[in-house]
Amino acid sequence: MMSQEPQTELLQAATSGERRAQLALYQLCYPVLISTARRYYHNSDEQMTVVNNAFVKVIQYLGQYETGRFLSWVKRIISNEIIDEYRRNKRYHELYKFDAPVEERGSTDFQTDAIFTEEQLQHMLLCLSESARLVFNLFAIEGYSHKEIANMLGVTEETSKWHTKMARKKLRELIEKSHEAARQRSVG
């Protein structure tokens, strides 16, 4: 992924509607956009839809961008687009009805000394339910608090915590299966 920030001239040209500048900006933003989309969606069509919708918003709000870390700003836009997409999803209300108390961090945390490739981790994340994947990504990867997630999704903090707990439980199971499969391969 490029860590290079775009030049002011490129941003100005893209803001004024110059297609070549917008294409150059898309190419700069694409690695950030697609890597984020891949954490949330199995299907490449869904990934590209959210990437393109997010980039349209990047262009639309480029005039409001202030100096700083441009690619962080882009990442925030795609995260918001993913949340908006889930809200538009007809199953949204069904996905977030759970509202039971959940213990704070502690025994639910787990550690592993296993080394997984990015592809393996991506696959594990995609094994989570849509709601658990969304909340877990926002919490564990994007760094939002449960309070922020609750506000973004219109749910309670307890619901956010519950989905994070369920995601961790499922990930733990997947890691244990991976360890067991590795043991089986080394024995056989």
C-alpha positions in Angstrom: 0.0 0.0 0.0 1.3 3.5 -0.8 2.0 5.6 2.1 2.6 8.6 -0.1 0.3 11.6 0.4 -1.1 13.2 -2.8 0.3 16.5 -4.0 -1.8 19.6 -3.5 -1.9 20.1 -7.3 -3.4 16.6 -7.8 -6.1 17.3 -5.2 -7.0 20.6 -6.7 -7.1 19.2 -10.2 -9.3 16.3 -9.0 -11.6 18.7 -7.1 -12.0 20.8 -10.3 -13.2 17.7 -12.2 -10.1 16.9 -14.2 -10.6 13.2 -15.1 -6.9 12.3 -15.3 -6.3 13.7 -11.9 -9.3 11.8 -10.5 -8.0 8.6 -12.1 -4.6 9.2 -10.5 -6.3 9.9 -7.2 -8.3 6.7 -7.6 -5.1 4.7 -8.2 -3.6 6.2 -5.1 -6.6 5.5 -2.9 -7.5 2.1 -4.3 -5.1 0.0 -2.1 -6.6 1.5 1.0 -10.2 1.2 -0.2 -10.0 -2.4 -1.4 -8.1 -3.7 1.7 -10.8 -2.2 3.9 -13.6 -3.6 1.7 -12.1 -7.1 1.7 -12.3 -7.2 5.5 -16.1 -6.8 5.3 -17.2 -8.5 2.1 -16.8 -12.0 0.6 -18.0 -11.1 -2.9 -15.8 -9.1 -5.2 -18.8 -7.3 -6.7 -19.8 -6.1 -3.2 -16.2 -5.0 -2.6 -16.1 -3.0 -5.8 -19.5 -1.5 -5.1 -18.4 -0.1 -1.7 -15.0 0.9 -3.1 -16.6 2.9 -5.9 -19.3 4.4 -3.7 -16.6 5.5 -1.3 -14.4 7.0 -4.0 -17.4 8.9 -5.3 -17.7 10.4 -1.8 -14.0 11.1 -1.7 -14.4 13.2 -4.9 -17.6 14.7 -3.7 -16.1 15.9 -0.4 -12.6 16.6 -1.6 -13.2 20.3 -1.2 -13.8 19.8 2.5 -10.6 17.9 3.0 -8.1 19.8 5.2 -4.4 19.2 5.4 -3.4 16.1 7.3 -3.2 12.4 6.5 -5.2 12.1 3.3 -5.3 8.3 3.2 -6.5 8.2 6.8 -9.3 10.5 5.7 -10.1 8.1 2.8 -10.1 5.2 5.2 -12.7 7.0 7.3 -14.8 7.6 4.3 -14.9 3.9 3.3 -15.6 2.9 6.8 -18.6 5.2 6.9 -19.7 3.9 3.5 -19.6 0.3 4.8 -21.7 1.4 7.8 -24.1 3.2 5.5 -24.3 0.1 3.3 -25.2 -2.1 6.3 -27.9 0.4 7.3 -29.4 0.2 3.8 -29.4 -3.5 4.1 -33.0 -4.8 4.7 -31.7 -7.2 7.3 -30.1 -4.4 9.3 -32.7 -4.4 12.0 -32.7 -8.1 12.3 -29.0 -8.3 12.7 -28.8 -6.0 15.7 -31.7 -7.0 17.9 -29.5 -8.7 20.6 -29.3 -6.6 23.7 -28.0 -8.7 26.6 -25.3 -7.6 29.1 -21.8 -8.7 28.3 -18.7 -8.9 30.5 -16.0 -6.3 29.9 -12.6 -7.4 28.5 -10.8 -10.0 30.4 -11.4 -13.7 30.0 -12.8 -13.2 26.5 -9.4 -12.0 25.2 -7.1 -14.6 23.7 -3.6 -14.7 22.4 -1.9 -17.0 20.0 1.6 -17.4 18.9 0.5 -18.8 15.6 1.6 -16.9 12.5 -1.1 -16.5 9.8 -0.8 -15.0 6.4 -3.0 -12.0 5.6 -5.1 -14.2 3.3 -5.7 -16.7 6.2 -6.7 -13.9 8.5 -8.9 -12.4 5.8 -10.6 -15.8 5.4 -11.2 -16.1 9.2 -12.8 -12.7 9.3 -15.1 -13.6 6.4 -16.3 -16.6 8.3 -18.0 -14.3 10.8 -21.6 -13.3 10.5 -22.1 -9.9 8.8 -23.0 -8.1 12.0 -20.1 -9.7 14.0 -17.7 -8.9 11.2 -18.8 -5.3 11.0 -18.6 -4.7 14.7 -15.4 -6.6 15.2 -13.6 -4.8 12.3 -14.8 -1.4 13.6 -13.6 -2.3 17.2 -10.5 -4.4 16.8 -9.1 -3.2 13.5 -10.5 0.4 12.9 -10.1 1.2 16.6 -13.5 2.6 17.4 -14.9 2.3 21.0 -18.1 0.4 21.7 -19.7 3.7 22.4 -18.7 5.1 19.0 -19.9 1.9 17.3 -23.2 2.0 19.1 -23.7 5.6 17.9 -22.7 4.8 14.3 -25.0 1.7 14.1 -27.9 2.9 16.3 -27.5 0.1 18.8 -26.5 -0.1 22.4 -23.0 -0.5 23.7 -23.9 -3.9 25.0 -25.0 -5.1 21.6 -21.6 -3.9 20.2 -19.8 -5.7 23.0 -21.9 -8.9 22.4 -21.0 -9.0 18.7 -17.3 -8.5 19.5 -17.5 -11.3 22.0 -19.1 -13.6 19.5 -16.6 -12.7 16.9 -13.7 -13.4 19.2 -15.3 -16.8 20.2 -15.6 -17.7 16.5 -12.1 -16.6 15.7 -10.8 -18.6 18.6 -12.5 -21.7 17.3 -11.1 -21.1 13.8 -7.6 -20.6 15.3 -8.0 -23.8 17.3 -9.1 -25.7 14.1 -6.1 -24.3 12.3 -3.8 -25.5 15.1 -5.4 -28.9 15.0 -5.0 -29.2 11.2 -1.4 -28.2 11.5 -0.8 -30.9 14.2 -2.5 -33.4 11.9 -0.3 -32.5 9.0 2.9 -32.7 11.1 1.9 -36.1 12.5 0.7 -37.6 9.2 
